[in-house]
Amino acid sequence: AFVVKYDAKGGQHHLPLHRDESTHSFTIALNDTGEYMGGGTYITKLGRSVRAELGGVVSFRGDQLLHGGDPIVQGVRYI
């Protein structure tokens, strides 16, 4: 497990589309959605992003679903 920091002002602000090397992938929202704008886990099969509220979990087959981190445009997001 690891923590990802998306920062609109610099550093990583998105994650390109990819597949994971694990069968099960999880993103856990570590801060409130009011602390940033944009972001979310984009899943191509859904054609949209999924954003969990603080403490919420998004779980999916990371090895099968093409996905990425949508850019945040303001603030900092932790997952």
Secondary structure, DSSP 8 states (H G I E B T S, - for coil): ----EEETTSS---EEEE--SSS-EEEE--S-GGGEEE--EEETTTTEEE---TT-EEEE-TTTS-EEE--EEEEEEE-
